[in-house]
Protein backbone atom coordinates (compact mmCIF):
# COMPACT_ATOMS: atom_id res chain seq x y z
CA UNK A 1 0.00 0.00 0.00
CA UNK A 2 1.23 3.46 -0.87
CA UNK A 3 1.08 6.14 1.80
CA UNK A 4 0.16 9.70 0.89
CA UNK A 5 1.41 12.76 2.77
CA UNK A 6 -0.49 16.05 2.65
CA UNK A 7 0.82 19.22 4.30
CA UNK A 8 -1.34 22.22 5.14
CA UNK A 9 -0.54 25.47 6.95
CA UNK A 10 -2.57 26.20 10.08
CA UNK A 11 -2.86 29.66 11.66
CA UNK A 12 -3.37 30.34 15.37
CA UNK A 13 -1.61 27.46 17.09
CA UNK A 14 0.50 28.71 20.01
CA UNK A 15 1.06 25.78 22.39
CA UNK A 16 1.04 22.01 22.91
CA UNK A 17 -2.69 22.12 23.65
CA UNK A 18 -3.23 23.59 20.16
CA UNK A 19 -1.15 20.80 18.64
CA UNK A 20 -3.15 18.12 20.48
CA UNK A 21 -6.49 19.71 19.50
CA UNK A 22 -5.62 19.83 15.80
CA UNK A 23 -4.07 16.35 15.83
CA UNK A 24 -7.09 14.86 17.58
CA UNK A 25 -9.58 16.29 15.08
CA UNK A 26 -7.53 15.40 11.99
CA UNK A 27 -6.94 11.82 13.21
CA UNK A 28 -10.71 11.28 13.15
CA UNK A 29 -10.77 11.58 9.34
CA UNK A 30 -11.15 8.09 7.83
CA UNK A 31 -7.90 6.84 6.28
CA UNK A 32 -5.57 9.08 8.32
CA UNK A 33 -2.75 7.04 9.85
CA UNK A 34 -0.58 9.80 11.36
CA UNK A 35 -0.55 13.54 11.98
CA UNK A 36 2.66 15.55 12.50
CA UNK A 37 2.27 19.15 13.67
CA UNK A 38 5.15 21.63 13.59
CA UNK A 39 4.03 24.29 16.06
CA UNK A 40 6.65 26.85 15.04
CA UNK A 41 5.86 26.85 11.31
CA UNK A 42 2.19 25.89 11.58
CA UNK A 43 2.71 23.01 9.15
CA UNK A 44 0.44 20.02 9.65
CA UNK A 45 1.48 16.92 7.71
CA UNK A 46 -1.14 14.20 7.39
CA UNK A 47 -0.18 10.65 6.40
CA UNK A 48 -2.96 8.56 4.91
CA UNK A 49 -3.56 5.49 2.80
CA UNK A 50 -5.21 7.62 0.09
CA UNK A 51 -5.45 11.30 -0.78
CA UNK A 52 -7.47 13.19 1.83
CA UNK A 53 -10.04 15.71 0.62
CA UNK A 54 -8.80 19.18 1.51
CA UNK A 55 -12.32 20.17 2.56
CA UNK A 56 -12.28 17.43 5.21
CA UNK A 57 -8.90 18.64 6.48
CA UNK A 58 -10.10 22.24 6.59
CA UNK A 59 -13.28 21.23 8.45
CA UNK A 60 -11.30 19.22 11.03
CA UNK A 61 -8.89 22.11 11.66
CA UNK A 62 -11.78 24.56 11.97
CA UNK A 63 -13.57 22.19 14.37
CA UNK A 64 -10.45 22.35 16.55
CA UNK A 65 -10.75 26.16 16.51
CA UNK A 66 -8.02 27.09 14.02
CA UNK A 67 -7.79 28.27 10.44
CA UNK A 68 -6.10 26.79 7.36
CA UNK A 69 -3.91 29.33 5.57
CA UNK A 70 -4.75 29.45 1.84
C-alpha positions in Angstrom: 0.0 0.0 0.0 1.2 3.5 -0.9 1.1 6.1 1.8 0.2 9.7 0.9 1.4 12.8 2.8 -0.5 16.1 2.6 0.8 19.2 4.3 -1.3 22.2 5.1 -0.5 25.5 7.0 -2.6 26.2 10.1 -2.9 29.7 11.7 -3.4 30.3 15.4 -1.6 27.5 17.1 0.5 28.7 20.0 1.1 25.8 22.4 1.0 22.0 22.9 -2.7 22.1 23.6 -3.2 23.6 20.2 -1.1 20.8 18.6 -3.2 18.1 20.5 -6.5 19.7 19.5 -5.6 19.8 15.8 -4.1 16.3 15.8 -7.1 14.9 17.6 -9.6 16.3 15.1 -7.5 15.4 12.0 -6.9 11.8 13.2 -10.7 11.3 13.1 -10.8 11.6 9.3 -11.1 8.1 7.8 -7.9 6.8 6.3 -5.6 9.1 8.3 -2.8 7.0 9.8 -0.6 9.8 11.4 -0.5 13.5 12.0 2.7 15.5 12.5 2.3 19.1 13.7 5.2 21.6 13.6 4.0 24.3 16.1 6.6 26.8 15.0 5.9 26.9 11.3 2.2 25.9 11.6 2.7 23.0 9.2 0.4 20.0 9.6 1.5 16.9 7.7 -1.1 14.2 7.4 -0.2 10.7 6.4 -3.0 8.6 4.9 -3.6 5.5 2.8 -5.2 7.6 0.1 -5.4 11.3 -0.8 -7.5 13.2 1.8 -10.0 15.7 0.6 -8.8 19.2 1.5 -12.3 20.2 2.6 -12.3 17.4 5.2 -8.9 18.6 6.5 -10.1 22.2 6.6 -13.3 21.2 8.4 -11.3 19.2 11.0 -8.9 22.1 11.7 -11.8 24.6 12.0 -13.6 22.2 14.4 -10.4 22.3 16.6 -10.8 26.2 16.5 -8.0 27.1 14.0 -7.8 28.3 10.4 -6.1 26.8 7.4 -3.9 29.3 5.6 -4.8 29.5 1.8 
